[in-house]
Amino acid sequence: METIADILLVAGALGAGFYCFILARRLSRFNDLESGMGGAVAVLSAQVDDLTRTLQAAQGTASASTESLEALTDRAEGVAKRLELMVASMHDLQEETPPSPPETSPVGPIFRRRDERGAA
């Protein structure tokens, strides 16, 4: 009975060893940097680094654009205030009437009527 238990124990140990050998080979292929999951992880890590650098550059550009836009907005507000003052001052001016053209007779200025020349 002990020999049967020893034989089963040795068979189980050999089966477990063979199973571990198979798992080790699969794990080495899984972590292979060329074609396995290790390569995919390395590629994804490089892409994350590239995206992080790109994001930082985009944030720098966005902050510079924001500062420029704020400066332009402040300048536009100043110009709008000056224009409002100019328009308000234009309302305060009196409208000047254009001079009326001199009245002329259809005949011409040489031939005036008697009452326009005065009594002679």
C-alpha positions in Angstrom: 0.0 0.0 0.0 2.9 2.3 0.8 4.5 1.6 -2.6 1.3 2.4 -4.4 1.1 5.7 -2.5 4.7 6.4 -3.3 4.1 5.7 -7.0 1.1 8.0 -7.1 3.0 10.7 -5.2 5.9 10.5 -7.7 3.5 10.5 -10.6 1.7 13.6 -9.2 5.1 15.3 -8.7 6.1 14.5 -12.3 2.8 15.7 -13.6 3.1 19.0 -11.6 6.7 19.4 -12.8 5.6 18.9 -16.4 2.7 21.4 -15.9 5.1 23.9 -14.5 7.4 23.4 -17.4 4.6 24.1 -19.9 3.5 27.2 -18.0 7.0 28.5 -17.9 7.3 28.2 -21.7 4.0 29.9 -22.2 4.9 32.7 -19.8 8.2 33.2 -21.6 6.4 33.5 -24.9 3.8 35.8 -23.3 6.5 38.2 -22.0 8.6 38.0 -25.2 9.6 41.6 -26.2 9.4 40.9 -29.9 6.0 39.3 -30.4 4.4 38.7 -27.0 2.6 40.8 -24.5 5.8 42.3 -23.2 6.3 43.9 -26.6 2.8 45.3 -26.5 3.4 46.7 -23.0 6.6 48.2 -24.1 5.0 49.8 -27.2 2.1 51.1 -25.1 4.5 52.5 -22.5 6.3 54.4 -25.3 3.0 55.7 -26.6 2.0 56.9 -23.2 5.3 58.8 -22.9 4.8 60.4 -26.3 1.2 61.4 -25.5 2.3 62.9 -22.2 4.9 65.0 -23.9 2.3 66.0 -26.6 -0.2 66.9 -23.9 2.3 69.1 -22.0 3.1 70.9 -25.3 -0.6 71.4 -26.0 -1.2 72.8 -22.5 1.7 75.2 -22.9 0.4 76.4 -26.3 -3.2 76.7 -24.9 -2.0 78.8 -21.9 0.0 81.1 -24.3 -3.0 81.5 -26.5 -5.2 82.2 -23.5 -2.8 85.0 -22.3 -2.8 86.4 -25.8 -6.5 86.3 -26.1 -6.9 88.0 -22.7 -4.6 90.8 -23.8 -6.5 91.3 -27.0 -9.9 91.2 -25.1 -8.6 93.9 -22.7 -7.4 96.0 -25.6 -10.8 95.6 -27.4 -12.7 96.6 -24.2 -10.6 99.8 -24.0 -11.3 100.6 -27.6 -15.0 99.9 -27.1 -15.1 102.3 -24.1 -13.4 105.1 -26.2 -15.8 104.5 -29.0 -18.8 104.8 -26.6 -17.4 108.1 -25.3 -16.9 109.4 -28.9 -20.5 108.4 -29.8 -21.8 110.0 -26.7 -19.9 113.2 -27.4 -21.3 113.3 -30.9 -24.8 113.4 -29.5 -23.8 116.4 -27.5 -22.8 118.4 -30.6 -25.4 120.6 -32.3 -26.2 119.7 -35.8 -24.9 122.3 -38.2 -27.3 123.2 -41.0 -25.6 123.3 -44.4 -25.6 126.8 -46.0 -28.4 127.2 -48.4 -27.4 128.0 -52.0 -28.0 131.6 -53.2 -31.3 132.3 -54.8 -30.9 133.1 -58.5 -33.5 134.0 -61.0 -34.0 131.9 -64.1 -32.9 134.7 -66.3 -29.6 135.3 -64.5 -28.2 137.7 -62.0 -27.7 140.6 -64.4 -31.4 141.1 -65.1 -33.0 141.7 -61.9 -36.5 143.0 -61.4 -37.0 146.6 -60.7 -38.0 146.3 -57.0 -34.9 144.1 -56.4 -32.5 146.8 -57.7 -34.0 149.4 -55.6 -35.7 152.6 -56.5 -33.8 154.6 -59.1 
